[in-house]
Amino acid sequence: MAQTDLGRPVPGWTPPPRPERAALEGRFARLEPLDADAHAADLHRANSADDAIWDYLPYGPFGSAAAYHRWARESQGQDDPLFFAIRNLETGHLGGVASFLRIAPEAGSIEVGHINYAPELQRTRAATEAMYLMMRRVFEAGYRRYEWKCNALNRASRRAAQRLGFSYEGVFRQAAVVKGRNRDTAWFAAIDSEWPALRAAYEAWLAPSNFDRSGRQVERLSDLTRLVRAANDPSLPD
């Protein structure tokens, strides 16, 4: 009788714990469990600089600080998604949020999403380090798969996923209706076997020696992660 291929064995598999509601801190960024009273005012101030940051999210923009505070209060107590406020340690200000969601310990899978960076946080070392800190927590906890999903039309998010080391896996057509419009969803992921090389890429990029006196990068993170991403992952043009 021919042997059936049932997939690669995963010996000794034990589902990892769910992520803790605990802060993550690096050199440039600190991720704090979302707290409306502590975070909403500063986040709303930062977010008010550009309503376009809400275009691909299912909520927002928020017309008042009170409306944003209400959203933050409703979101802070959830375990999935588990929201964090991102503080830029170079300025002391909060400039964005991100979350762990679709948490499936039994599969060893978890997603990062609800990412919303105000203009003042975008293109900063804190913005990148925040994503590194979240990825590190996931893989060091024992997860096998870390996902990134976005509207297939959101080219900025797709480029960010690849820059950060996620490999493109395809598009789910007509996956959702968001704000009355169709959403095709692009899928990206990084897996545990890629983590050691991705960690080295992040740490090389975040090293002080990778920035000149003006704070400009010497090596691009996208160049450092390109060799780690799956061979069939086509880079998007700038």
Secondary structure as a PSIPRED ss2 file (coil, helix, strand):
# PSIPRED VFORMAT (PSIPRED V4.0)

   1 M C   1.000  0.000  0.000
   2 A C   1.000  0.000  0.000
   3 Q C   1.000  0.000  0.000
   4 T C   1.000  0.000  0.000
   5 D C   1.000  0.000  0.000
   6 L C   1.000  0.000  0.000
   7 G C   1.000  0.000  0.000
   8 R C   1.000  0.000  0.000
   9 P C   1.000  0.000  0.000
  10 V C   1.000  0.000  0.000
  11 P C   1.000  0.000  0.000
  12 G C   1.000  0.000  0.000
  13 W C   1.000  0.000  0.000
  14 T C   1.000  0.000  0.000
  15 P C   1.000  0.000  0.000
  16 P C   1.000  0.000  0.000
  17 P C   1.000  0.000  0.000
  18 R C   1.000  0.000  0.000
  19 P C   1.000  0.000  0.000
  20 E C   1.000  0.000  0.000
  21 R C   1.000  0.000  0.000
  22 A C   1.000  0.000  0.000
  23 A C   1.000  0.000  0.000
  24 L E   0.000  0.000  1.000
  25 E E   0.000  0.000  1.000
  26 G C   1.000  0.000  0.000
  27 R C   1.000  0.000  0.000
  28 F C   1.000  0.000  0.000
  29 A E   0.000  0.000  1.000
  30 R E   0.000  0.000  1.000
  31 L E   0.000  0.000  1.000
  32 E E   0.000  0.000  1.000
  33 P E   0.000  0.000  1.000
  34 L C   1.000  0.000  0.000
  35 D C   1.000  0.000  0.000
  36 A H   0.000  1.000  0.000
  37 D H   0.000  1.000  0.000
  38 A H   0.000  1.000  0.000
  39 H H   0.000  1.000  0.000
  40 A H   0.000  1.000  0.000
  41 A H   0.000  1.000  0.000
  42 D H   0.000  1.000  0.000
  43 L H   0.000  1.000  0.000
  44 H H   0.000  1.000  0.000
  45 R H   0.000  1.000  0.000
  46 A H   0.000  1.000  0.000
  47 N H   0.000  1.000  0.000
  48 S C   1.000  0.000  0.000
  49 A C   1.000  0.000  0.000
  50 D C   1.000  0.000  0.000
  51 D H   0.000  1.000  0.000
  52 A H   0.000  1.000  0.000
  53 I H   0.000  1.000  0.000
  54 W H   0.000  1.000  0.000
  55 D C   1.000  0.000  0.000
  56 Y C   1.000  0.000  0.000
  57 L C   1.000  0.000  0.000
  58 P C   1.000  0.000  0.000
  59 Y C   1.000  0.000  0.000
  60 G C   1.000  0.000  0.000
  61 P C   1.000  0.000  0.000
  62 F C   1.000  0.000  0.000
  63 G C   1.000  0.000  0.000
  64 S C   1.000  0.000  0.000
  65 A H   0.000  1.000  0.000
  66 A H   0.000  1.000  0.000
  67 A H   0.000  1.000  0.000
  68 Y H   0.000  1.000  0.000
  69 H H   0.000  1.000  0.000
  70 R H   0.000  1.000  0.000
  71 W H   0.000  1.000  0.000
  72 A H   0.000  1.000  0.000
  73 R H   0.000  1.000  0.000
  74 E H   0.000  1.000  0.000
  75 S H   0.000  1.000  0.000
  76 Q H   0.000  1.000  0.000
  77 G C   1.000  0.000  0.000
  78 Q C   1.000  0.000  0.000
  79 D C   1.000  0.000  0.000
  80 D C   1.000  0.000  0.000
  81 P C   1.000  0.000  0.000
  82 L E   0.000  0.000  1.000
  83 F E   0.000  0.000  1.000
  84 F E   0.000  0.000  1.000
  85 A E   0.000  0.000  1.000
  86 I E   0.000  0.000  1.000
  87 R E   0.000  0.000  1.000
  88 N E   0.000  0.000  1.000
  89 L C   1.000  0.000  0.000
  90 E C   1.000  0.000  0.000
  91 T C   1.000  0.000  0.000
  92 G C   1.000  0.000  0.000
  93 H C   1.000  0.000  0.000
  94 L E   0.000  0.000  1.000
  95 G E   0.000  0.000  1.000
  96 G E   0.000  0.000  1.000
  97 V E   0.000  0.000  1.000
  98 A E   0.000  0.000  1.000
  99 S E   0.000  0.000  1.000
 100 F E   0.000  0.000  1.000
 101 L E   0.000  0.000  1.000
 102 R E   0.000  0.000  1.000
 103 I E   0.000  0.000  1.000
 104 A E   0.000  0.000  1.000
 105 P C   1.000  0.000  0.000
 106 E C   1.000  0.000  0.000
 107 A C   1.000  0.000  0.000
 108 G C   1.000  0.000  0.000
 109 S E   0.000  0.000  1.000
 110 I E   0.000  0.000  1.000
 111 E E   0.000  0.000  1.000
 112 V E   0.000  0.000  1.000
 113 G E   0.000  0.000  1.000
 114 H E   0.000  0.000  1.000
 115 I E   0.000  0.000  1.000
 116 N E   0.000  0.000  1.000
 117 Y E   0.000  0.000  1.000
 118 A C   1.000  0.000  0.000
 119 P C   1.000  0.000  0.000
 120 E C   1.000  0.000  0.000
 121 L C   1.000  0.000  0.000
 122 Q C   1.000  0.000  0.000
 123 R C   1.000  0.000  0.000
 124 T C   1.000  0.000  0.000
 125 R H   0.000  1.000  0.000
 126 A H   0.000  1.000  0.000
 127 A H   0.000  1.000  0.000
 128 T H   0.000  1.000  0.000
 129 E H   0.000  1.000  0.000
 130 A H   0.000  1.000  0.000
 131 M H   0.000  1.000  0.000
 132 Y H   0.000  1.000  0.000
 133 L H   0.000  1.000  0.000
 134 M H   0.000  1.000  0.000
 135 M H   0.000  1.000  0.000
 136 R H   0.000  1.000  0.000
 137 R H   0.000  1.000  0.000
 138 V H   0.000  1.000  0.000
 139 F H   0.000  1.000  0.000
 140 E H   0.000  1.000  0.000
 141 A H   0.000  1.000  0.000
 142 G C   1.000  0.000  0.000
 143 Y C   1.000  0.000  0.000
 144 R C   1.000  0.000  0.000
 145 R E   0.000  0.000  1.000
 146 Y E   0.000  0.000  1.000
 147 E E   0.000  0.000  1.000
 148 W E   0.000  0.000  1.000
 149 K E   0.000  0.000  1.000
 150 C E   0.000  0.000  1.000
 151 N E   0.000  0.000  1.000
 152 A C   1.000  0.000  0.000
 153 L C   1.000  0.000  0.000
 154 N C   1.000  0.000  0.000
 155 R H   0.000  1.000  0.000
 156 A H   0.000  1.000  0.000
 157 S H   0.000  1.000  0.000
 158 R H   0.000  1.000  0.000
 159 R H   0.000  1.000  0.000
 160 A H   0.000  1.000  0.000
 161 A H   0.000  1.000  0.000
 162 Q H   0.000  1.000  0.000
 163 R H   0.000  1.000  0.000
 164 L C   1.000  0.000  0.000
 165 G C   1.000  0.000  0.000
 166 F C   1.000  0.000  0.000
 167 S E   0.000  0.000  1.000
 168 Y E   0.000  0.000  1.000
 169 E E   0.000  0.000  1.000
 170 G E   0.000  0.000  1.000
 171 V E   0.000  0.000  1.000
 172 F E   0.000  0.000  1.000
 173 R E   0.000  0.000  1.000
 174 Q E   0.000  0.000  1.000
 175 A E   0.000  0.000  1.000
 176 A E   0.000  0.000  1.000
 177 V E   0.000  0.000  1.000
 178 V E   0.000  0.000  1.000
 179 K C   1.000  0.000  0.000
 180 G C   1.000  0.000  0.000
 181 R E   0.000  0.000  1.000
 182 N E   0.000  0.000  1.000
 183 R E   0.000  0.000  1.000
 184 D E   0.000  0.000  1.000
 185 T E   0.000  0.000  1.000
 186 A E   0.000  0.000  1.000
 187 W E   0.000  0.000  1.000
 188 F E   0.000  0.000  1.000
 189 A E   0.000  0.000  1.000
 190 A E   0.000  0.000  1.000
 191 I E   0.000  0.000  1.000
 192 D H   0.000  1.000  0.000
 193 S H   0.000  1.000  0.000
 194 E H   0.000  1.000  0.000
 195 W H   0.000  1.000  0.000
 196 P H   0.000  1.000  0.000
 197 A H   0.000  1.000  0.000
 198 L H   0.000  1.000  0.000
 199 R H   0.000  1.000  0.000
 200 A H   0.000  1.000  0.000
 201 A H   0.000  1.000  0.000
 202 Y H   0.000  1.000  0.000
 203 E H   0.000  1.000  0.000
 204 A H   0.000  1.000  0.000
 205 W H   0.000  1.000  0.000
 206 L H   0.000  1.000  0.000
 207 A C   1.000  0.000  0.000
 208 P H   0.000  1.000  0.000
 209 S H   0.000  1.000  0.000
 210 N H   0.000  1.000  0.000
 211 F E   0.000  0.000  1.000
 212 D C   1.000  0.000  0.000
 213 R C   1.000  0.000  0.000
 214 S C   1.000  0.000  0.000
 215 G C   1.000  0.000  0.000
 216 R C   1.000  0.000  0.000
 217 Q E   0.000  0.000  1.000
 218 V C   1.000  0.000  0.000
 219 E C   1.000  0.000  0.000
 220 R C   1.000  0.000  0.000
 221 L H   0.000  1.000  0.000
 222 S H   0.000  1.000  0.000
 223 D H   0.000  1.000  0.000
 224 L H   0.000  1.000  0.000
 225 T H   0.000  1.000  0.000
 226 R H   0.000  1.000  0.000
 227 L C   1.000  0.000  0.000
 228 V C   1.000  0.000  0.000
 229 R C   1.000  0.000  0.000
 230 A C   1.000  0.000  0.000
 231 A C   1.000  0.000  0.000
 232 N C   1.000  0.000  0.000
 233 D C   1.000  0.000  0.000
 234 P C   1.000  0.000  0.000
 235 S C   1.000  0.000  0.000
 236 L C   1.000  0.000  0.000
 237 P C   1.000  0.000  0.000
 238 D C   1.000  0.000  0.000
